[in-house]
């Protein structure tokens, strides 16, 4: 499952998971559509979704496959038959870690027998699987573990990087654009949700021990969809003081 926002009743209070961020239309009047791109809005400003015709929370995007507005949307995964976002991102990253470990284990079991099959030396011939069925199983497992392992390991590393830097895939490209805009103005741009690697990890996997966080569990996200603006501001101010110099775009 995932967390969707598709409430078209504009006269009632909208509340995001965690209960920390709320928006209430003033005077109970319908919110007016805002054609502004999410790149041009502040990181904690609400927008207007032209597809659901309702309020659009910060860090949310419309998924054209499920036809839903999804908090912290990363992408639609055809292998999971679901969109990856706020409520299931931890499960998705764990899935990638588990598959990577399984492929490494498969390579550990089959690498020596495989090279014994393709090597013509007498020493290798002695380690070669005897039956045709065993050789076919070794060949199939080695090729599958190597090909799938390389692809999934790359994807796993990418999403661990995104977790540690407080970004989704969509936000990564958005931050790249905003960084270029800021550079043209002589400003240093920093991700407005970045709290440092430790807190960024805890924001997705929880405040417990990092190794325990890798164990399977059904617990819901422990943090709201976006970090506290004051916590992010303190972290960015500390970076600015430690490194010194330059104008920092800290929204």
C-alpha positions in Angstrom: 0.0 0.0 0.0 1.0 3.6 -0.3 -0.2 7.0 1.0 -2.4 8.8 -1.5 -3.9 12.3 -1.5 -7.0 12.5 -3.6 -9.5 14.3 -1.3 -11.5 16.7 -3.5 -13.4 18.2 -0.6 -11.8 21.6 -0.5 -13.8 23.0 2.4 -12.5 20.6 5.1 -9.2 20.6 6.8 -6.4 18.7 5.1 -4.1 16.8 7.4 -0.9 15.0 6.4 0.3 11.8 8.1 2.0 12.6 11.4 -0.4 15.4 12.2 2.4 18.0 12.2 1.6 19.9 8.9 -1.9 21.2 8.3 -3.6 23.5 5.9 -7.0 25.0 6.2 -8.6 27.1 3.5 -9.2 30.6 4.9 -12.8 31.5 5.5 -13.8 28.0 4.3 -13.4 29.2 0.7 -12.2 26.8 -2.0 -8.5 26.9 -2.7 -7.6 28.6 -6.0 -5.6 26.6 -8.5 -2.0 27.5 -8.5 -0.3 26.9 -11.9 3.2 27.3 -10.4 5.6 24.5 -10.9 6.7 22.6 -7.7 10.3 23.8 -8.5 9.2 27.4 -8.1 7.4 26.8 -4.8 8.9 26.7 -1.4 9.7 23.3 0.0 6.9 23.5 2.6 4.3 25.3 0.4 1.2 23.6 -0.7 0.2 23.7 -4.4 -2.7 22.7 -6.6 -2.9 19.4 -8.5 -4.4 19.9 -11.9 -5.2 16.2 -12.2 -7.1 15.6 -8.9 -8.3 19.2 -8.7 -7.3 19.4 -5.1 -4.6 20.6 -2.7 -1.1 19.3 -3.4 1.1 18.7 -0.4 4.8 19.4 -0.3 6.9 16.5 -1.8 3.8 15.0 -3.5 3.4 14.2 -7.2 0.7 12.7 -9.4 1.3 9.2 -10.5 -0.2 8.6 -14.0 -0.3 4.8 -13.6 -2.4 4.6 -10.4 -4.0 8.0 -11.1 -3.3 9.1 -7.5 -1.4 12.0 -5.8 1.4 10.3 -3.8 3.4 11.7 -0.9 7.2 11.6 -1.5 6.7 9.9 -4.8 9.8 8.3 -6.2 8.6 6.2 -9.2 6.2 3.5 -10.3 7.7 0.1 -9.9 6.4 -2.5 -12.4 8.0 -5.3 -10.4 6.0 -4.4 -7.3 2.9 -3.3 -9.3 2.7 -0.2 -7.1 4.1 3.3 -6.9 7.0 3.8 -4.5 6.4 6.7 -2.1 6.2 7.7 1.6 4.4 4.7 3.1 6.4 1.9 1.3 9.8 3.4 0.4 11.5 1.6 3.3 10.1 -1.7 2.1 11.3 -1.0 -1.4 14.9 -0.2 -0.3 14.9 -3.3 1.9 13.7 -5.4 -1.1 16.7 -4.1 -3.1 19.1 -4.9 -0.3 17.7 -8.4 0.2 17.9 -9.2 -3.6 21.4 -7.9 -3.7 22.5 -10.1 -0.8 20.8 -13.1 -2.4 22.6 -12.6 -5.7 25.9 -12.2 -3.9 25.2 -15.5 -2.1 24.3 -17.2 -5.4 27.6 -16.0 -6.9 29.5 -17.3 -3.9 28.1 -20.8 -4.4 28.6 -20.9 -8.2 31.6 -18.9 -9.1 34.2 -21.7 -8.6 32.2 -24.5 -10.2 31.4 -22.1 -13.2 35.1 -21.3 -13.8 35.9 -25.0 -13.4 33.5 -25.7 -16.2 35.0 -23.1 -18.6 38.7 -23.9 -17.8 40.4 -26.8 -19.5 43.2 -27.4 -16.9 43.3 -30.8 -15.2 42.9 -29.2 -11.8 39.8 -27.4 -12.9 38.4 -30.6 -14.4 38.5 -32.3 -11.1 36.2 -29.6 -9.5 33.8 -29.6 -12.4 30.2 -30.8 -11.6 29.8 -34.4 -12.7 26.2 -34.5 -14.0 24.7 -32.5 -16.9 21.9 -31.3 -14.7 24.3 -30.0 -12.1 26.3 -28.1 -14.8 23.1 -26.6 -16.2 22.1 -25.5 -12.7 25.5 -23.9 -12.0 25.5 -22.1 -15.4 21.9 -20.8 -15.0 22.4 -19.7 -11.4 25.7 -17.9 -12.1 24.5 -16.0 -15.1 21.2 -15.1 -13.4 22.9 -14.0 -10.1 25.5 -12.0 -12.0 23.2 -10.2 -14.4 20.4 -9.5 -11.9 22.9 -8.8 -9.1 24.7 -6.1 -11.0 21.5 -4.3 -12.0 19.9 -4.5 -8.6 23.1 -3.6 -6.8 23.4 -0.4 -8.8 19.8 0.4 -8.1 20.2 -0.4 -4.4 23.3 1.8 -4.2 21.4 4.6 -5.9 18.5 4.5 -3.4 20.8 4.3 -0.4 22.4 7.4 -1.7 19.0 9.1 -2.1 18.1 8.0 1.5 21.3 9.4 2.9 20.8 12.7 1.0 17.0 13.1 1.8 15.8 13.0 -1.8 13.5 11.0 -4.1 14.5 10.3 -7.7 12.2 13.1 -8.8 13.6 15.5 -6.3 17.2 14.6 -7.3 16.6 15.9 -10.8 14.7 18.9 -9.4 17.5 19.7 -7.0 19.9 19.5 -9.9 17.9 22.1 -11.8 17.6 24.4 -8.7 21.4 24.0 -8.1 22.1 25.3 -11.6 19.7 28.2 -11.2 21.3 29.2 -7.9 24.8 28.9 -9.3 23.9 31.3 -12.1 22.9 33.8 -9.4 26.1 33.2 -7.3 24.2 31.3 -4.6 25.0 28.0 -3.0 21.9 25.7 -3.1 21.3 23.1 -0.5 18.6 20.5 -0.4 15.9 22.0 1.9 15.1 18.5 3.4 18.7 17.5 4.2 19.4 17.0 7.9 22.7 15.1 7.6 23.2 11.5 6.7 22.4 10.0 10.2 19.1 11.9 10.5 18.2 11.4 6.9 18.6 7.6 7.4 16.5 7.8 10.6 13.8 9.7 8.7 13.2 6.6 6.5 14.3 3.7 8.7 13.6 5.0 12.1 15.9 6.1 15.0 16.9 2.6 16.0 20.2 0.8 15.3 20.9 0.9 11.5 21.5 -2.9 11.4 18.2 -3.6 13.2 16.4 -1.3 10.8 17.4 -3.8 8.0 15.3 -6.5 9.6 11.8 -7.2 8.1 9.0 -5.5 9.9 5.5 -4.1 9.2 5.8 -0.9 11.2 4.6 2.3 9.6 6.9 5.2 8.9 8.0 6.8 12.1 8.6 10.3 10.7 6.3 12.7 8.8 6.7 13.1 5.0 9.0 16.0 5.4 11.4 16.9 8.2 10.9 19.9 10.5 12.0 23.1 8.8 13.7 24.3 12.0 15.8 21.1 12.3 16.9 21.5 8.6 17.6 25.2 9.2 19.9 24.4 12.2 21.8 21.8 10.2 22.3 24.1 7.2 23.4 27.0 9.5 26.0 24.7 11.2 27.3 23.8 7.7 27.6 27.4 6.8 29.4 28.3 9.9 31.8 25.4 9.7 32.7 25.9 6.0 32.3 29.7 5.9 31.8 32.0 2.9 29.2 32.1 0.1 25.6 33.0 0.0 23.4 30.0 0.9 19.9 29.5 -0.5 18.3 28.1 2.6 14.5 28.1 2.1 
